[in-house]
């Protein structure tokens, strides 16, 4: 099983969190009666969030770190939407939608993080117990004894070389 801090797991977690957080931020913006930015404009935001999450993914994530990263993503998506669509007012519904999305996503990801580490501890414990309980059979190979064999002296006629000095 892959360790939670292994490079592959860190990359997969960062990518999944980056795209999920961006999608939730766009959803919150739409719920707050905003217009979503074009999908092509969201790709750099999702990659930036994934890169930011990758920096923090070497250790366990806590709720405060997740709140900071997800809050930054919410602000980035909101500002991108404002820049691309041209509306410059912030409604109370928009603010509430972004705050609820930030807190909800942070709590959900923190719960998923606890499950991921719990699964890792359980699987490691099970595999270590299995490794300690399984013993491989030890078989001894028969000893090769060459002392009682007769060794012929001289060269057999079929081994004579065609060129060079004689072999025997």
C-alpha positions as CSV (number, residue, x, y, z in Angstrom):
1,X,0.0,0.0,0.0
2,X,1.3,3.4,-0.9
3,X,2.2,5.7,2.0
4,X,0.2,8.9,2.4
5,X,3.4,11.0,2.2
6,X,4.8,9.2,-0.8
7,X,5.2,11.4,-3.9
8,X,2.5,9.6,-5.9
9,X,0.0,9.8,-3.1
10,X,0.9,13.5,-2.5
11,X,0.4,14.3,-6.2
12,X,-2.9,12.4,-6.5
13,X,-4.3,14.1,-3.3
14,X,-3.2,17.5,-4.4
15,X,-4.7,17.1,-7.9
16,X,-8.0,15.8,-6.5
17,X,-8.2,18.5,-3.9
18,X,-7.3,21.2,-6.3
19,X,-9.9,20.4,-8.8
20,X,-12.6,19.6,-6.2
21,X,-12.0,22.9,-4.3
22,X,-12.2,24.8,-7.6
23,X,-15.4,23.1,-8.6
24,X,-16.9,23.8,-5.2
25,X,-15.8,27.4,-5.4
26,X,-17.5,27.8,-8.8
27,X,-20.6,26.1,-7.4
28,X,-20.7,28.5,-4.5
29,X,-20.3,31.5,-6.9
30,X,-23.2,30.2,-9.0
31,X,-25.3,29.7,-5.9
32,X,-24.6,33.3,-4.9
33,X,-26.1,34.4,-8.3
34,X,-22.8,34.9,-10.0
35,X,-21.8,33.8,-13.5
36,X,-19.2,31.0,-13.7
37,X,-16.0,31.8,-15.4
38,X,-15.1,29.8,-18.6
39,X,-13.7,26.4,-18.0
40,X,-10.4,27.3,-19.8
41,X,-9.9,30.1,-17.3
42,X,-10.4,27.8,-14.3
43,X,-7.6,25.3,-15.3
44,X,-4.8,27.6,-14.1
45,X,-6.7,28.3,-10.8
46,X,-7.2,24.5,-10.2
47,X,-3.5,23.9,-11.0
48,X,-2.4,26.7,-8.7
49,X,-4.6,25.3,-5.9
50,X,-3.2,21.8,-6.5
51,X,0.4,23.2,-6.4
52,X,-0.4,25.0,-3.1
53,X,-1.9,21.8,-1.7
54,X,1.1,19.8,-2.8
55,X,3.3,22.0,-0.7
56,X,1.2,21.1,2.4
57,X,0.6,17.5,1.6
58,X,3.9,16.2,3.1
59,X,2.2,16.0,6.5
60,X,-1.3,15.5,7.8
61,X,-3.7,18.3,7.0
62,X,-5.7,19.9,9.8
63,X,-8.8,22.0,9.5
64,X,-7.1,25.4,9.9
65,X,-4.6,24.7,7.0
66,X,-7.5,23.5,4.9
67,X,-9.5,26.6,5.7
68,X,-6.7,28.8,4.6
69,X,-6.0,27.0,1.3
70,X,-9.7,26.6,0.4
71,X,-10.4,30.1,1.4
72,X,-7.7,31.3,-0.9
73,X,-9.1,29.2,-3.7
74,X,-12.6,30.7,-3.1
75,X,-11.2,34.2,-3.2
76,X,-9.3,33.4,-6.4
77,X,-12.3,31.9,-8.2
78,X,-14.5,34.8,-7.1
79,X,-12.0,37.4,-8.3
80,X,-11.5,35.5,-11.5
81,X,-15.3,35.5,-12.1
82,X,-15.5,39.2,-11.3
83,X,-12.7,40.0,-13.6
84,X,-14.0,37.9,-16.5
85,X,-17.7,38.7,-16.2
86,X,-17.6,42.3,-15.1
87,X,-19.8,42.4,-12.1
88,X,-18.2,44.3,-9.2
89,X,-20.7,44.1,-6.4
90,X,-20.7,41.5,-3.6
91,X,-24.0,40.4,-2.4
92,X,-24.6,38.9,1.1
93,X,-25.8,35.7,-0.6
94,X,-22.5,35.4,-2.5
95,X,-20.5,35.9,0.7
96,X,-22.6,33.4,2.6
97,X,-22.3,30.8,-0.3
98,X,-18.5,31.2,-0.4
99,X,-18.1,30.9,3.4
100,X,-20.4,27.9,3.6
101,X,-18.5,26.2,0.7
102,X,-15.2,27.0,2.4
103,X,-16.2,25.6,5.8
104,X,-18.1,22.6,4.4
105,X,-15.2,21.6,2.1
106,X,-12.7,22.0,4.8
107,X,-14.6,19.8,7.2
108,X,-15.2,17.2,4.5
109,X,-11.6,17.1,3.5
110,X,-10.4,17.0,7.1
111,X,-12.7,14.0,7.7
112,X,-11.4,12.3,4.5
113,X,-7.8,13.0,5.7
114,X,-8.5,11.3,9.0
115,X,-10.0,8.3,7.2
116,X,-7.0,8.1,4.9
117,X,-4.5,8.1,7.7
118,X,-6.6,5.6,9.7
119,X,-6.8,3.3,6.7
120,X,-3.0,3.6,6.3
121,X,-2.4,2.7,10.0
122,X,-4.8,-0.2,9.8
123,X,-3.4,-1.6,6.6
124,X,0.2,-1.3,7.9
125,X,-0.7,-3.1,11.1
126,X,-2.4,-5.9,9.2
127,X,0.4,-6.3,6.8
128,X,3.0,-6.3,9.5
129,X,1.1,-8.9,11.5
130,X,0.7,-11.0,8.3
131,X,4.4,-10.7,7.6
132,X,5.3,-11.7,11.1
133,X,3.0,-14.7,11.1
134,X,4.0,-16.2,7.8
135,X,7.2,-18.3,7.9
136,X,8.7,-19.5,4.7
137,X,9.8,-23.2,4.8
138,X,13.5,-23.6,4.9
139,X,14.7,-26.4,2.6
140,X,18.3,-27.5,2.4
141,X,19.8,-28.3,-0.9
142,X,21.6,-31.6,-1.3
143,X,25.3,-31.3,-0.9
144,X,27.3,-31.7,-4.1
145,X,30.2,-34.0,-3.4
146,X,32.8,-34.3,-6.2
147,X,35.5,-36.2,-4.3
148,X,34.4,-39.7,-5.3
149,X,34.1,-39.1,-9.1
150,X,36.7,-40.4,-11.5
151,X,38.3,-37.7,-13.5
152,X,39.8,-38.8,-16.8
153,X,43.3,-37.7,-17.6
154,X,44.2,-36.6,-21.1
155,X,42.1,-35.2,-23.9
156,X,39.3,-37.2,-25.5
157,X,39.9,-37.3,-29.3
158,X,36.6,-35.3,-30.1
159,X,37.8,-32.2,-28.1
160,X,40.9,-31.6,-30.2
161,X,41.1,-27.9,-31.4
162,X,41.4,-27.1,-35.1
163,X,43.9,-24.3,-34.6
164,X,46.3,-23.1,-32.0
165,X,48.3,-25.1,-29.4
166,X,47.1,-28.4,-28.3
167,X,44.4,-28.3,-25.5
168,X,46.0,-31.1,-23.5
